[in-house]
Amino acid sequence: MNAEELKDYAEFRAKCDSYLIDTLFKYDPSKVFTISKIDPLPFQLQDFLSLYDDLKAKDHLRVLISYETGLGKTIVAGLVIRELVLMYKKEKHRDARVLVLVPPMALEQWRRELESKFNLSFHSFSNFGDFEQNLLIASMDTLKTDKNYEYILNKDIIWDLVVVDELHRATAKNADGSGGNQRYRLIDLLSDRTTHFIGLTATPHDGRTDRFVARLRLINKSVNMENYRDFLQNHNFRRLKKEVYDLDGKPLFDKMVFPEKISNIEVSREKRTFYQDVEVYIRNIYTMSSGNPRYGLLATVMTRMISSSIPAGLVSLKRRRDRLVANQILNLDDEKYREIVEKINDYALGYFDEIGGEFQDVVNDIIDSVPKIKDELETLNRLIQEAEELIHQKDEKLERVKDRIKFHASRNEKIIVITSFLATAEYIYDSLRGDPEFSGKVYLVTGEVSQEDRRSRLQLFLKNGSVLVGTDILGESLNLQEANVLINYEMPWSPIVFIQRVGRIYRYPMKRDVFVYNIFNQYKIDQRVLEVMYNKIESMVRDFDEGSIEILGHELTEDEVKKIISRGYIEGIPEAEKAIEEKIEHAEEIYNKLKEVISITEAGRRYVNAKDLIKDPISIFEEHDLKNLLKFAKECGIAEAHVGDDIVYARCNNIQMVKLDVEDECIKCIIDKGKSLNPTPVVYEYKYTSPAWVVLVNYYSVNENGEKEVIWQNVMILTDREIIPYEKIKSYSFLGVYNNHFPDFPEEPGFDLNKGLRNIINTIKEIYDTRIARSIRLIEERKSYVDPETREFLDYEIQELRKKLNLKIEAEISEVIARVYLKGREDLEDDLEYLKRKHEVEMEAMKVVKEYEESNGFEVMDVHELDPGYDLISFKGDFEKYIEVKGLSHEEDTVVLTENEFKVSNNNIEKYFLYVVIDPFNKKKIIIKKPPFQPKEERYITQYLISIN
């Protein structure tokens, strides 16, 4: 085409595409997915649409999202935040004020994900001035301080939405006024200062119903012990790993978890003697303690550290010795000790290596002058000397761990090693770093590492590292699923910590099976108590879900486990086993009581809402469409633009584009200018000759009172015979500019306009009616194994779904956008025969594919008239396929995808299938291809030539 024709074509596309993008952005509730860089899962989409519905219909959205760890609570929360921001700009003509409150370790990850996935730039809180920011993210532990709490309390600071991550960390005061924490106090205040509130937690219930209800009251002040079940039924979104599926109907967590105990570690004679000497010392501590629990807890910590690693054990032994001596020194009133006493005060009774040799001199003096502690100090000095000698010997435990690491590293798998102790983490890291096999590929993350260094080390590990070594700071709200191997260098004494560790890698999306290696304590009493606990954890996860472990964790806290192990040293292993089994039984009783509450929560899921009726058949817009719009805007002169593979630049009315985003001020300017264009009528090749008009169609929902509400708009092409989706014109050949007089828009089209629109609506309704029917069938199946109260609720759900089968929708043309002249080829008999033959081949190919799918047990629905980017929907149960059919007379013929088909294939990679039928009248050979497709050629009037070989 010449330069003039190119400009006319660009004006036509710029105007029509501007309308299309604008209407989809305004009226499609799933637009948040298209302008966010995420790939929503079915349950996330379903829950978001329910939340969207509430956001539109209610003055206050106050909900709890209690997905199990790793299911994407933050994704759903981000979608709601994004939607609220869009809604306030559109309807209230102002910026929404949003506060996100998160654990300290998770703050930077939250901020980055909101930026990268939702194009939301949140400011991190650091001082009072930051409260002026509309989008603010803050550490819960920073904001809960008295200074910040008092400032919020005394200032008129309000938000439109507050999101609180890990809501379970908030604990209310008891009835007598005792207990409670600053987090609860802060969130209680924030709840009063916001219109909307979302609480996030993987552990909605800790076994104490009063505390649980108190947390729910943070979300909605009207919740109490009598009505909290009603709140859960309607306002809690609960999802379990074992119940969620991907777009193909496959379980999301289909990868296997392989737990393995690393045991029978043979140690040297010297090390075995050391462990025995330590055990004798520990038993003496218990004997001397006379029931004092402080000494018992001290002893259990020492056995943990010594069993973890010799370096950690050495730290523990020195710390005990130093504290013992320091307590005596601080009581001395001798002039010669005054300077060392001042230094000890400076070091706050910590670890005194820093003080140097003068401290050791005092230790020697104390041993001689204080008979009460002389024996213990001598024992400690002997054990310290033994440990210092053992540090230089071969470490059998570390060598076994290295064997596992090397095996998985050889398979290009990423490994995480977690320990409870800093000294052990540094020891493992130093050993691996010194191994040439891991040089430059091992990273260390502990509480001693700055936030900035932690972030950079994690990024380096995820990018090209092999091993990440760290303490339990790695278990706090981090997404590390790129790794699939976890080594617990020693077992944590808290079930919750264990689940948090595994949850860092056992989360969606997982690409490999998960391997978890567990190493138990060297000491028999410690080992037996932990074995009983972890055997129960394994069976509870298998029989129930991870929530059951949270209940167990609140019953069996780390302090409780320490007490039970202390009891084992004093009363023997059988008594320790009995004590831990009693705790486990109590936890199971609590969990069984909670199952009814959990079932109510799970039954409260909502299904496809009527207002979301048209979200599937429409063609969503994406970066590709915005880039095309920039190209057309440049060609017709309404903006400066450059669109390259790596660099995209645009400027409109001196407004420079910041992001390729429909909300960007420059993009808005281009859309507004595009909609105001008055393009010359253009000519496209079509199957018949006719004037045509690109029109904006409004779709209305009609309630029982006859009131109408626009629920969707779409751009269509109207001829005197039919209505054609605008997207379809992109597959036709552009022939030039129409220079003759264009007829006026007909007051009465040459066909039944309402009937044409009804056909589209009916096709859409058929799709959704089928899906709603399937939802009803699935609910009916669930009714057979739930309790009566839940069954009653499910009956209500079925009743509500059946109402949607009779949804009433009306449509009408709102305005004419542009004019098109469709030029048929009736005057060319050969060409007409060719087009007729091509159509027959396509229809026969559709027939062949339908028969093929039905023979494999699929139900098939023909949707090609809607032109959603595919021809058929084929489904079996919950598994759905979008099938584009191409019929070829000869195998050497070319497969051509339209711009819309190519785009939809990329948006639905898991569900999209290309069925190419060779010679459908005779051979009926079917070739099945999956995206992403690699085009052989891209044409200016965008089509893609696809290789099927």
N, C-alpha and C positions, 0 to 999 in steps of 0.2 A: 504494500500500500504506500501511496505517496505521503508527503509530510502533512498535507491538508487533511487527508483521510485519517491519518494517524491521530491528529488532534481531535477530529470529530468523534472518532472511536473512543479516545481517552475521555472526552467530556461525557459521552454516554455512559461509559463504565464508571467514571468517577461519581456521577450523580446516583446511578442505581446502586452501586456498591455502598455509597455513603448511607443511603436509606436502609439498605439491608443490614449493615453493621449496627446502625443506630437502633433499629427496631429490635434486633436480637438482644442488644445490650440492655435495652429498657424493659423488655417484656419476657425474656426467657429466664426463669429462675435458675437454670443451670448455667447461666452466663459466667457465674463466679468460677466455674471450672475452666472455662475457655480462656479467661484472662488471668488465671492462676496457673503456675507451672507445676501442676500436680496431675496424677493419674488416679482419680477417685475409685475406691472399691465399692462394690454394690451396697454394702451395709452403710458405708460413709455417705454415699449419695442418698440413700433412703432416709437416714437420720437427718442429714442436712436439709432435705426437702421438708421434712416434718418441722424442723426448727424454723425454716424459712416461712412456712405457713403460719406458725405461731407468731413470728416476728411481724408479719404483715397484719395478722388478725387481732393481736392483743397489744395492750398498752405496755405490758411488762412481760418480758421473757425471762423466766427464772427457772433454771434447770440444772440437773446433775448429769454429767457424762461420766459413767463409771466402767469404761471398757477395761478389760484385762490388759496388763502391761504388754506393749508392743503392737496394739491394734490401731493406734493413730488417733487418740483423743485430741492431740494438738492439731491434727489436720482438720477435724470437724470444727474445733473452736476457731481456727484460722479462717475457715470458710464463712462462719457466722460473722466474725469481725469484718471480713471483707464486704460481705453483703450489707452489714449495718452502715459501713462507710459509704457505700454506693447509695444506699437508700436515703441517708441524711442529706447527701449532696443533691439528690434528685427531688426529694419531697420537702425537706426542711430548709434547703438552700444554705446550709452551713456545714462545717466540718464536725464529725462525730468525735466526742471525747471518750477515749478508751484507755483503761488501765489494766495491764496484765501483771499479775503477781506470781512469782515463780521462786523455786528454791535457788540459792546462790549459784550452785554449780551448773544449773540448767539455763541461767539467764542468757548467756551469749548464744547458746544453741537456739533458744526460742527466738531471739532477736534476728539471727541470721535466717532462720526458716521463714519468719514472717516477711522478711525482705525478699528472699530468693524465690519463695513459692507463691507469695500473695502480693508482691509489689507494695508492701506496707513498711514504711520507714519509721520504726519505733525508736524513741529516744530513751537511753538508759538513765535511770534516776541517779543523781549524785548530790543535789542540794535543793533547797526550798524553791529556788527559781524554776526548777524543772516541772513543778506542778502546773505551770502555765502551758506545758506541751499538750497538744491534743492526743497524740499517740505516745503513751508512756509505758515503759516496762521497768519493773523494780524487783529487787530481791526481797522476798518476804522477811528475811531476817534483818535487812537494813531498815525497811519501813516500819517494822514493829517496835523499834526503840522508843523510849519515852519521849525523846525530843521530836521525832517525826510524828508520832501519834498525837502529841499535844498540838503540834502545828496544824495538822488536818482537823482536829477537833475544834480549834478556835478560829479557823478560817472557813470561808464559804466556798469550799472546794467540792465540786460535784462532777460526776461522770455520767455518760450515757450507757456505758457497759463496763463492768468489772469482771475479769476472768481470773480465777484463782486456781493455780495448779497445785496438786497434792493437798487437797482440802483436808484429808485425814490428819494432817499435822496439827490442825487446830483442835484444842481441847478446852471445853467449857469448865467453869468452876463446878464443884459438887454442890449439893443442896445446902451443905453447911458453910458454903463460902470458901472452902479450901480447894487447892488444886487450880487447874486452869492454866493457860499460858498466854503470853503476849500476842501470839498469832491470832488466837480466837478474839481477843479484845480488838485488834486491828481490823479483822475481817468483819466483825460485827458492826463497827463504825462505817466501814466502806459500803456495806450492804445498804445502810440507810442513806448513802450519798450517791446512789446510782439507780438508774431506771431499770436496766437489764443486768442480770447476774448469771454467770456460768461457773459452776464448780466442777473441777476435774479431779478424779481419783480412781486408782485401780483397786482400792480397798475401801469400799463404801461403809463397811461395818466391821468393827473390831471386836465384836462379841458383847459389848455393853450397849444395850438398846438406848439407854438414857443419853449416852454420849453421841450415839448415832443420830438421834432425833435432834439433839442440840446442834449438830453440824447441819442438818437439813434446815434448821431454823435460821442459819446464816443465809441460806438461799431464799427462803420465804418465811417471814416472821410469824405467819399464821399456823405453821406446822406444829403439832403437838403429839402426845402419846396416843391420842384417840384417832387422829386423822392422817398419820404419817404414811400409812399404807396407800391411801388415796393419792397422796403426793407422788409416791414412787410409781404408782400405776400410770400416772399421766405425765410426769415430769422427770423421769429418770431413764436414761438411755444406757442399757447394760448389754455388753457383747462379750462372748466367751470365745477363746481361740478355737475350741473344738466345734464351734457352730458357724464359723464364717467361711464364705466361699468367694472365689474370684469370678470374673465375668464369664468364664466357661463352666461354672458350676462345680469347679474342683475345690477341695478344701485348701484354704490359704496356707495352713500349717501342715502340709503333707510331707515335709522333710522329716526324716527320722532323727530322734535324739538318742545318742548312744552314750549312756553313763558308764563309766568304768572306774573301779576302785584300784588305785595303785597301792599294792600291799606287798608283804613279804620282802621288805627292803632289808637286805642283809648288811649290817654295819660292822665296822672293825671292832676288835676286842677292846681297844682303848675307848672307843665311843660308847660301847655297850656298858663298860664300867662307869663311864661318866654319867650316863643316864640312870644307872642304878644308884650311884652316889647322890645324884640330885633327888631321886625318889625318897631315899632315906632322909635327906634334909627336909623335904616337903612334909613327910610324915611327922618329923619332929616338930615342925612348925604347928601342924594341927594339934599335936599333943600339948604343946606349950600354950596354944590359943585359949584353952579352957572355955570353949564355946564362943569366943569372941569372933563374930563373923568377918571382921575386918582382916584378921590374919588368914582366915580360910580363903577369902577372895584374893588376897595377895599371893597365896600359894598356887591357886589355880591359874592366875595370870602368868606366873613364872613357868609353870609346866607348859603352857601354851607357847610361850615365846621360845623356850628351850627346844621344844619339839618342832617348832617352825624351822629354825636354823640355828647353828652354833653362834653366828654373829648376833642374832636377836637374843639368844640365851645369854650371851656375854653382857649385852646391854642390861638385861633384866637382873642378872646377878650383881653387876656393879651398882645398879640403881638401888637395889636393896641394901647393899653394903654402905653406900654413901648416905642414904637416908638414915640408916641406923646410927651411923657415926654423927651425922649432922644434928640429929635430935639430942645427942649427948653434948656435943660442942656448944650448942645454943644455950644449954643449961649451966655451962661453966662460967665462973666469975674469976677468971685468971687473966692477968694482964697480957701474958704471952699469947693468948688465943684471941685477943680482941680484934686484931686485923682480919684473921681468918673468919671470925663470926660475922664481921661486916660484909665480907665477900660472899659468905653463904647466904646472908639476907638478900644481897644483890641478885644472886642466882636463884632465889626463891625455892630453896630446897630441891633443886633440879639435879641434873647429872653433872658431876663435878670434875670431869677430865680437864675442863677449861682452866681450873684453878691451878693445876700443875702439881709439882712434886711436893710443895709445902703441905698440901692436903694429905698426901700419903704419909707424911711424917706425923701428922696429927692422928691419922688412923692407927699408926703403930703405938703412939702414946696412949690412945683410948683403950686399945686391946690390953695393955698392961695395967691401966689404972681403973677400969670399970669391969669387975669380975662378972657382973650380970650379963654382959653381952660378949664376953671374951670368947666363949666356945663357938657362938654363931659366927662371929667375925673371922675366927680362924678357919671355920668350915667354908665360909664364903670366899676367903682368899685362896683356899686350896682349890675350890671349884672354878674360880676365875682363872687360876693358873692352868688347870686342865683344859678349860675351854680355849684359852689362848694358844695352847699347843695344838688342839684339834683343828683350829681354823686352817692350819697349813696342810692338813691331811686331805685325802680324797673324800669328796662328799657324795656318798652313794645315792642319797635321795635326789640331789640335783642332777646327777648323771642319769638316773631313770627318767627324770623330767626332760632332760636334754634329748634323750632318745625319742620321746614322743614329739617334741618340738621339731626335731630334724625330719622325722617321718612325715609330718603334716606340711612342713615347709617345702619338702621335695615335691609335694603335690600342689604347690602354689597356693596353699591355704594360709590364712592369717590366724595367729594364735594370740590369746590373751592369758597372761598369768597374773592371778590376783592373790595377794596375801594380806593378812590383817596388820602386818608390822612393817614399819618403815625400814628398819635395819635389814630385814629379810628381802624387801623389794630392792634396795640398793645393792645387796649382795648378789642377788640373781642377775640384776642388770649388769653389774661389773663383770660377772663371769661370762655372760652371753656376749657382751660387747667385746670381750677379749678373744672370742672365738672367731677365727677368720671367716667361718661360714656365715656369720651374722653381722659382720662388720658393716656399719652404716644402715642396718636394717632393724635394729632393736631400739625401742624408745621407753622412757621411764616417765610415769605420771603419778605423783603423790601430792599430799597436802603441802609439802615443802616447796613445790614448784609453783611459780606465779601463774595467775589466770592466763596471762598472755602466752607464757611458755607452754602451758597445758594445751591451749588451743592449737598452737603451731605444731606441737609434737603429735597431737591426735591427727591433725591434717596430714602430716608427713607419714604417719603410720598407715592411714587409710589410703594414701596415694601410692606409696611404694615400699612400705615396711613389711616385715615378716612377723615380728614379735612385739607385743606391748606388755610391759611389766608395770604393775601399779598396786596401790592399796585400794581399800574399799571406796575411795572417792570415785573410782571408775564405775561403781554400781549405782551412782546417783543420776538418774534421768538423762543418760547419754545413749545415743543411737550408734551402736557399733556392730550392726548386723553384717557388715562386710567381712567380719571375722566369723569363723564357724567352729573354732576350737577354744574351749575354756579350760584352764587348769587351776583348780583350787589348791594352792600350794599347802594350805592347811584348811580344814573345814571350819567355817564360821560357826559360832555358837548361837546364832540366831537364824531361825528358818526364813525370816523376812530378808535378811542380808543375802542368804543363799539364793532365794528367788530373784532378788534384784540383780545379783551377779549374772545368773543364767539369762535373765530378761534383757541384758544388754545385747546378746547375740541372737536369742530366740525371739525374734520379732520380724514383722513383715517389712520389706520383702527379703526372704531368705533364698539364696541361690544354691546352697549346698546342705547336706546333712550336717547336723550339729553334734559335736563330740564334747563331752564333759568329763574331765578326769578329776577324781576326788582323792586326796591324800589325808588319811586320818592320823590322829595323835599317836606318838610312840608309847604313851602310858596306858596301861590296860583299863584302868577305871575311866579315864577320859574317853578312850576309844570306845568302850562298850556303851557308855551313855549316848555318845554321838551316833553310834551305829543304830541303836534303838530308835532315836529321833529321825534319822535320815531314811531308815527303812519305812517308817510311817509316812514321811513326806512323799516318798515315791508312790506308795499305794494311794494316798489321798489325792495327789495330782491325777493319777490314772482314773480313780473312781469318781472324783468330784471335779474340781478345777483349782486354779491357783488361788482363788479367794479362800479356799479352805486352809491353805498354808498361812494366809494372813491371820486367820483366827488362831491357828496353832502358834504363830509367832507372838501374838499378844498374850497367850497363856504361858508360853515357854520363852520368856525374854532371856537375853544373855545373862542377866543377873540370876534368874531362876536356874539356868543351866549350871552356872558357877556354884550355886548353893547345893544343887543335887550332886555335883562332882565332889564338893567338899564333904558332903554326907557319905559318899562312897569311900573316901579316904579314912573316915572315922568309923563307919559302921559296916563297910564292905560293899562289894559289887551288887549282891542281891537287893540290898536296901536301896541302892541308887537306881537300879532297874525298876523296882516297884514305884519309886517316887516319880520317875519320868513317865511311866505308863499311866499313872493316875492323872498326871497333867494332860497327857494325850487324850485319855478317855473324856476328860472334862471338856477339852477343846472340841471333840467330836460331838458331844451333846449340844454344845452351843451352836455348832455349825448346822446340825440337823434342825434345830429350831429356826435357824436363819434361812433354810432352804425355801420355806414358804414365802418369805419376803423376797428372796431372789427370784422365785418363779413368778411372782406378781410383776416384778420389774421386767423380766424377760417377756412376759405376756403383753406388756404395754407397748410393744412395737407397732408402729403404724405403717400402712402400706401406701401404694401410689395415691397421691392426692389428686382430686379432680382438676385443680388449677395447674397441675403439671402435665396435663393431658398431652400436650403437643410437643414435649421436649425431645422425643426420640426422632420423629421424622424430619425435623428441620435440620438444615445444615449449619452447624455451629461455625462461628468465625474463630480464627486463630491468627498467629503471627503472619502466616503465609498470606492471608487476606489483607492484613494491614500493610504488608510490604507491597502487594499489588496496588492497593489504593494510593500509596505514596508514588509509585511509578506513574499511575494515571494522572495524579495531581500535578506531577512535574510536567508531563506531556501537554496538559491543557493549561498550564500557567498559573494555577492557583496556589502553588507552593514551590519552594526550592526543595530538592530531595536527591539523595544518592542512596541506592539500595545495592549493597554488595553482599558477598557471603559473610564477611566479618564485620563490616562497618555499615551502619544504617544512620543516615543523617537527614533531618528535615527541618524546615523553617517556614512558618506561616504568619503573616502580619508581624514580622520581627519577633515572633515567639519561637524559640528553638526547642526542638523535641528533646526531652530528658530521657524518656523511656518509650519503647515501642509498646504502647499500652493505650487502650481506648479511652482511659481517663486522663492521659497526658494532655495538657492544654493545647499543645501544637496539633495533636491528632484531632482534638475537638474542633479546633479552628478549621482544619481541612475538611472534616465532615460537614460542618456548617456551610462552608463555601461550596463544597460539592453538591449539597442539597439545593443550593440556590442557583446552580447552573441551568442554562436553557439550551440543551444540546440539539443540534440538527438531527432530524430523523435518520436512522441508519437502516441498512438493508442486511438481512441475514438469509441464508439459504434455508428452506424448510420443505416439508413434504407437500405443502400447497401454498397458493398465493393468497395473501390476506394482509390488510392493515392490522396492526396490533398495538396495544398500549401497555406500558409497564405501569402497574397500579399498586397502590398500598391497600391491603385488605385488613380490616379489623375483625377480630373474632371476639364474641361476647359470651359470657356465661349468663344464664337467665335464671333467677331464683323463683321461688313459688309465688312471689308478689309481682312477677314480671319485670323486676328491676334488672338492668343490664350493667355489666362491668367488663371493660376491655381486659382480656386475659392474655392476648397475644396479637401481634401484628406480623404480617409477612408481605414480601414483595412478589407479585405474580405478573404473568403476561396474559393479557386478555385479547383474544381474536374474536372474529364473528362466529367461531364454531366451538371454541373451548377455552379453558384456563390452563396455562402452562406454568410450572414453577420457574421463577426467574433464573435459578441456578442452572436450569437445563439449557439456556441459550448459550452458555459458555462452550457447549459441545458442538454448536453449529458453526458453519463457515461464515465469516464476515465478508460481505460482498462490496461494501462501500457506503456512500451517502445517498439518501433519497432526495432527488432534486425536484420532483413534481409536487403538485399541491397535495398536502396530506389531508385526508377527510377528517371532519370533526368527529369527536368522540361520540359514538352512537348513544342516544338516550335509551333505546331499546336494543340491546345486542341481538344478533341473529340466532342466539340460542338461549336456553333457559339458564341464566346466570346463577340463580339460586340452586338449581339442580347441579350445576357444575361444582359449586362450592360444597354442596351437600355430599357429593361423591367423595370429595377430599376428606370432609369431616367423618363420613361414614367409614372410610378406609382407616383413618386414624382411630376411630372408636373401636373398630374391629380388633386392631392391635391391642389396645388397652383392655378391652373387654376380655380378650383371651388371657392377658396377663393377670387381670383381677380374678378371673375364674381359677387360674392356677393358684393364686394366693389363697383363695377360699378353700381350694382342695388341700393345700398344705396345712392350713389351720385346722381343717376337719381332722386331718391325720394326727395333729398334735393333741387334739381333745381326748384321744384315747389313753394318754398316759400322764395327764396332769390332774391336780386336785380339783374338787368341785368349784371352789371359788374362782380359780383360774379358768375353768371350763365356762363358767358364767360370763367372764370377761371376754373370752374368745368368741362366744356366741354373739356378744355385742359387736365385736370387730367384724364378724361375718355379716351382720346386719348392716353395718356402716358401709362395707365394701359393696354389698348388693345395691345400695342406693346409687353408687357411682356407675352402675351398669346402665342407669337411665338418665345420665347426665344430659342436660339440654344445652346445645351450643348454637349460636346464630353467627352469621358472617355477612359483611357488606363491604363494598368498595369505598375507601375513604377519600383518595385523591389519585389523579393521574401524575405519574412521575416523569415519563418520557415516552417517545413514540418510536415504533419499529415497523419496518415494512418487511414482511416475510415473503420471499420470492420462491415460488414453487417451480418444479421442473416438468410440468405437464406437457410442455411443447417439445420436449426431448424424449421420444418414445423409448430409445435404448436406455437412457438414464433412468426413466421411470420403471422400466422392467428390472433394472439392476436394483433400485431401491426396494421394489416389491419383493424381489428374490431375497435381498438381504434381510428384510423384515420377516419373511417366512422362515429363514434359517434361524434367526434369533428366537422366534416363537417356538420352533421345534426344539431348539436347544433348551429353552426353559422347560418344556414338557419332559425332555430326557432327564434333566436334573431333578425335577420334582419327583419323577418316578424312582430315580436312584435314591433320593433321600427317604422317600416313603418306604422303600424296600428295606432300608436300614432302621426302621422304627421311628422316624422323625415325622412330626406334623409340619406342613409347609404352608406358608401364607405368601401370596403374590402381592407385592407392594410397589411394583415397578412404575405404576402410574403416578405415585407420589414423588418419584425420583429422589429418594433420600440418599442416593449414592450406592445403592445396591438394589437387586431385583426381588430377592426372596428372603423371608425370615424362616429359618428351619429350627425347630426346637423339640427337645425330648426332656421332659421334666423341667428342671431349672436351667438346663444347658441350652444356649441359644447361639445360632450362627447367622451372620449377615452374608448372604451369597450374591455376588455379582456374576451374571451369566454372560458369556461371550460365545457366540456360535460362529464357526469358521467352516467354509466349504472345503478348504484345503489346508493341510498342516503348515504349509509355508506362508499362509496368510498372516497378516499382522494383527496383534491385539492392541486396541486403542482404548485407553481409559480417559474419560473426561476429567476436567479439573476437579469437579465435585467428587467423582468416584475415587480419584487418587487421594484427595484430602481425607475423605471419610475412612479410607483404608488405613491411613496413618493414625487416625484418631481411635481406631478400633482394631488394633493389631491382633489381639487375642481372639476376637470374635469374627473378624472379616475373612472371607474365603473367596477366591476367584476360581470359578469353574469354567474351563474352556472346553467346549464340545466340538470335536472334529467330525465333520460330515454327519450331522445329527439325524439325517434321513436313512443312512445306511450303516456306517461303521459305529457310530454313537460312542466314539472314544472320548473319555473324560480325562482331562488333565486338571489337577487341583493345585493351586498355588496359594501361598500365604504371604502377606506383607511382612516387612517393608519391601516394596518393589523397586527395582533399580531401572529407571527409564533409559531406553536406548536413545530417545530423542524427546525434547520438549519443544512444542510449537508455540509461536507467539499467541495465536488464538489457542489458549492453553489446553493441550491434550498431551497424553503420555503414551509413547509406544513401548510396550512391555514385551520382553523376551520370555517365552515359555519353555525354552530348551534348558 
